[in-house]
């Protein structure tokens, strides 16, 4: 029996000419790090009933393909700041075992650049490579770039060919280190020192391959004490040589305050808009028309802190294991609704967010979970990502909603209902979230500008609703299909779209 909810009237207007920008498909990227069971016992498990000849789980490949990730950032993450990329090439039996300081684990190097590219070819995603600027420098980044991208006759390219890859990997996007503002990072630097090494590395990489697109490290969170000053200093050094600055942000419910958690999308929007303002200020001081774009290359719901405010998952207490169970968060329906709102926020800023990476994909704070020798299943966050990735094409369109507000302790007045639309040659997709924990919303969307632009009527061709009366319901090993999506209560009458949105719900409507 469903709970009775108060009803809020909500109105919106969908004007196909109220454009944000065209959508860069790299906004639907993912992230794979050598961390916990992400690679070993996750994507790679020789001996699993579904494993192919290379040891990759076919059931995981199928789910990643369904998820629809475009570009995948690799190999980290914190891991990259201590990684020697050379350890992951050549005969597997000759590769060294190394201690990973970031996650206090042992890395076997069974999977490296070649194997990961094989897996990417199977899932249909592009590689986004991170270079180590924590314990290494410009020279090692150049060696990796030459090995990966050069078609010249050199020692590195000959070694690549001997390792089974005569043709270049042709990696387009490169991250200049990872979270170098974080004291936890191996090789942590201040903004001035990092800006200098990033500038030197960027200039050198462009000399070798002018076609690369480079991402410089921004802050690893809006709450960092150096946020703002870090971006300004780093961009003052690197502005002429990079294309993107990164944003990283994770969200979680704290203290059982679901309503505050549901405001997370507003925090993400403020983060994006602040970084854009800083980047454009640097551009103005340099009298430049260039616009630095944002690579939001780590984002997710992550229960990083326990209820007492302490750090969860302390790998140093586990010795130096291979592929330990780390950061295996179980996501519930509430998490998925917040997650869907974060995707709406990214689309609302598609003019400057041209790349984004869901962190991460399998087992580690992931939409896909696996059991060694057993099943793979979808977490609740799988659904808003896979549906949005499939339906959001063409260009993003603003959809202002009037539905009242609630008061956030940290963010002030927050709209109860948030929405964005995308328009392509085949139709229109509307993505909407009801952030209220108490009130259902009866949303009426004025489609008259759309109908006028098309010169014909529109209909609902598909709809999806993610909502559970128990907002803490989750998919688990023993009940992997507890939470899913169902058809939304959505219909078009003339030029009005009506959508019923229960409290704490996310929906996607396709009009054609």
Protein Blocks (a to p, Z undefined) as FASTA:
>chain_A
ZZddddddddddddfklcfbdcdfklmcccdddehjllnoplpcghiaklcfkopafklm
mmmmmnopabdcdfedjklmmccfklmgcjfklpccdddfklopacehlacfklmmmmmm
mnopacdddddfklmcfklmmmmmmmmmpccdcfklmmmmmnopabafkiabdcehjhkl
bmklghiacfklmmmmmmmmmmmmmmmmmmbccdddddfbfkbmkgojlmmmmmmmmmmm
mmbdcdddddddehhiaklmmmmmmmmmmmmmmmmmmmmmmmmmnopabdcddddfbgcd
ddfbcfkopaehifklnojaehiaehiacddfklmmmmmmmmmmmmmmmmmmmbdcdddf
bopapfbdcdehiacdddfklmmmmmmmmmmghjaddddddebjaddfklopadfbdcdd
dddfkbccdddddfbfkbccdddddfklmmmmnopacddfbdcddddfblmbccdfklmm
lpccdddddddehjaccddddehiadddddZZ
